[in-house]
Amino acid sequence: MAMGSPLSPVLADIYMEDFEGRALDQYVLKPKLWRRYVDDTFVIWPHGKETIAGFLEHLNNIEESIKFTMEIEENEQLPFLDVLVHKQEGIPRTTIYRKPTNTGQYLHFESNHNTKLGVARCLYDRATQVCSSLNDKNEEFDKITEILEKNGYPKRILEIARTPRDNTEPRPETQTESTETITTVIPYVKGLSEKLRRIGNRYGVRTAFQTKNTVRANLTKVKPDNENQRTKNCIYEIPCECGRSYIGETKRPLDTRVKEHQKLARLGETEKSRLVQHAWDEEHRIKWDEASIISKEERSKRRKLKEAAFMAITPNPISMPSLEIKEVWAPIIRSDLRKLNPVQVGSTSTPPN
């Protein structure tokens, strides 16, 4: 399944439910307890340590692509996700589990985010839900407080975060059962956005914050948008790794013309494109991403003249002009074109008309 697809975890869970059903039905010895969360299982095996290896081998032989690893309790303790299960006088107890690599680093209080109170509340709430004894809960609360103080959290925030919340508190007076909650989304600005949210709360307006400067936004744009690629009526250049380049003209968007060249290259139709013929004959790599516009011209006749002119001043071009221009005119053409287009052929910027 595709990573990140909302459908993937649902189908994966359906598959694993079918898998574990077959696995347990087909083995003679059964676990006393089998609990699974996504792909992690917590199992109580009542048949002795000498038989558990056979059960693991059975699981790993059901599907070639599904392989389990196993961790057995040590010192009457076994971690499962972020919960540490341990025996106390034969009774299972639970508390928070932290990996040995845990650094205790959380969102620093000086960070320009609006979720800092939520971070603290989440840690305290987790301790309340996971710790099975009051002593373990109090010890975990002290540990959380120490960790968050090292991350810059003031005591007043920690006191608010660790205070139990009453989910039955009445709504603000401005809201009634028939009143619909209004939600507004505003950019997050440290110090200002919090004040606006407090004002909105007085009038029953729910305020949500957003920012466009996210990690996703900065990392998922592999290549910047190039508006010039959609320009019509232009003379363009496509370079090859050998240093030569193809000069052409088109009345359609440049990206459409480039895709046509690429399709011909994939099909190996060398007779329809000198650029493709060059790539196949010489086994060269065409730099498709570096295709650029070197001039714009609305009129077809003038566009073909400009195409021929650029070919005349380009050393050893791959393409052939549709109109012939004598080499004797090359110095004059070069001078005139530089006045009109103050960039050299091969530049990736777009010159003025």
Helices and strands as residue ranges (DSSP letters): H 8-25, E 33-37, E 40-44, H 49-60, E 77-80, E 83-88, E 91-96, H 116-130, H 134-150, H 155-162, E 182-187, H 192-202, E 205-210, H 215-219, G 227-230, E 234-239, E 245-250, H 254-267, G 270-272, H 274-282, G 288-290, E 292-296, H 300-313, G 327-329, H 330-340
